[in-house]
Amino acid sequence: QVQLQESGPGLVKPSQTLSLTCTVSGGSITTNNYYWTWVRQPPGKGLEWIGYIAYSGNAYYSPSLKSRTSISRDTSKNQFTLQLNSVTPEDTAVYYCTFVLGSSFGDWGQGTQVTVSS
């Protein structure tokens, strides 16, 4: 029922900030027990969890990315955003937004390719 769509630039230069938006339809991002989540997959590698913003507005990040990551939300637009600063080519990946309800993942967005290159 819930649908998600990622959007944002596909090319970012090293040292700049990556910014992506996930637009949610079919459900409110403030609904109890939903955790709105960003995940990425570098080329040829597995999935990496980035972090989430909870229905309450509290955010939590992967320890390896915490210092560079910010997840926020705009409840009036039913959107949540990812900002990853000081990017390097190692941040090149397909970025997905999704959600967790209880202990289960919901549907994912289609993903968006982000390439970090000069």
C-alpha positions as CSV (number, residue, x, y, z in Angstrom):
1,Q,0.0,0.0,0.0
2,V,2.8,2.4,0.9
3,Q,4.8,3.6,-2.1
4,L,8.1,5.4,-2.0
5,Q,10.0,7.3,-4.7
6,E,13.6,8.6,-4.5
7,S,14.7,11.8,-6.2
8,G,17.8,13.9,-6.4
9,P,20.9,14.5,-8.5
10,G,22.6,11.5,-10.0
11,L,26.1,13.1,-10.0
12,V,27.9,14.7,-7.1
13,K,31.4,15.9,-7.0
14,P,33.9,14.8,-4.3
15,S,33.7,16.8,-1.1
16,Q,30.2,18.0,-1.9
17,T,26.9,17.0,-0.2
18,L,24.7,14.3,-1.5
19,S,21.0,15.2,-1.0
20,L,18.1,12.8,-1.8
21,T,14.4,13.0,-1.1
22,C,12.0,10.2,-0.6
23,T,8.4,11.0,-1.3
24,V,5.9,8.7,0.5
25,S,2.3,8.0,-0.6
26,G,-0.3,5.7,0.8
27,G,0.7,6.4,4.4
28,S,1.8,9.1,6.7
29,I,5.4,9.3,7.9
30,T,4.2,10.1,11.3
31,T,2.2,6.9,11.7
32,N,3.1,5.0,14.9
33,N,5.9,2.5,14.6
34,Y,7.1,3.3,11.1
35,Y,10.8,3.8,10.6
36,W,11.7,5.6,7.4
37,T,15.0,4.2,6.2
38,W,17.8,4.8,3.7
39,V,19.8,1.9,2.3
40,R,22.5,1.9,-0.4
41,Q,24.2,-0.7,-2.6
42,P,27.6,0.2,-4.1
43,P,28.4,-1.5,-7.4
44,G,29.3,-5.1,-7.0
45,K,28.7,-5.0,-3.3
46,G,25.9,-5.8,-0.8
47,L,23.4,-3.6,0.8
48,E,24.4,-1.1,3.4
49,W,22.1,0.3,5.9
50,I,22.5,4.1,6.3
51,G,20.0,5.1,8.9
52,Y,16.4,6.0,9.6
53,I,14.1,8.7,10.9
54,A,11.3,7.3,13.1
55,Y,7.7,8.3,13.1
56,S,8.5,10.3,16.2
57,G,11.1,12.4,14.4
58,N,14.1,10.8,16.1
59,A,16.9,9.8,13.7
60,Y,19.6,7.1,14.0
61,Y,22.6,6.4,11.8
62,S,25.0,3.6,11.0
63,P,28.1,4.2,13.1
64,S,30.3,4.2,10.1
65,L,28.4,7.0,8.5
66,K,27.0,8.9,11.5
67,S,29.5,11.7,11.3
68,R,28.6,12.6,7.7
69,T,24.9,11.8,7.7
70,S,21.7,13.6,8.4
71,I,18.2,12.3,7.9
72,S,15.3,14.7,8.3
73,R,11.7,15.0,7.3
74,D,9.0,17.4,6.1
75,T,5.7,16.1,7.4
76,S,3.7,18.6,5.4
77,K,5.0,17.1,2.2
78,N,5.2,13.5,3.6
79,Q,8.8,13.3,2.6
80,F,12.0,12.4,4.3
81,T,15.5,13.3,3.1
82,L,19.1,12.1,3.2
83,Q,22.1,14.3,3.3
84,L,25.6,12.8,3.2
85,N,28.4,15.3,3.3
86,S,32.0,15.2,2.2
87,V,31.3,12.5,-0.3
88,T,34.0,10.4,-2.0
89,P,33.9,8.0,-4.9
90,E,33.3,5.2,-2.3
91,D,29.9,6.7,-1.8
92,T,28.9,5.9,-5.4
93,A,25.9,3.5,-5.1
94,V,22.2,3.0,-5.8
95,Y,20.4,4.6,-3.0
96,Y,17.0,3.3,-1.8
97,C,14.4,4.5,0.6
98,T,12.2,2.1,2.4
99,F,10.5,1.6,5.8
100,V,10.4,-0.8,8.6
101,L,7.1,-1.5,10.4
102,G,7.6,-3.5,13.6
103,S,10.3,-6.0,12.6
104,S,9.5,-6.2,8.9
105,F,10.7,-4.2,5.9
106,G,8.1,-2.7,3.7
107,D,8.3,-2.1,0.0
108,W,11.3,-0.2,-1.4
109,G,11.5,2.6,-3.9
110,Q,13.0,1.8,-7.2
111,G,16.3,3.3,-6.2
112,T,18.4,6.1,-7.7
113,Q,21.9,5.9,-8.9
114,V,24.3,8.4,-7.4
115,T,27.8,8.7,-8.8
116,V,30.5,10.6,-7.0
117,S,33.0,11.8,-9.6
118,S,34.9,14.9,-10.6
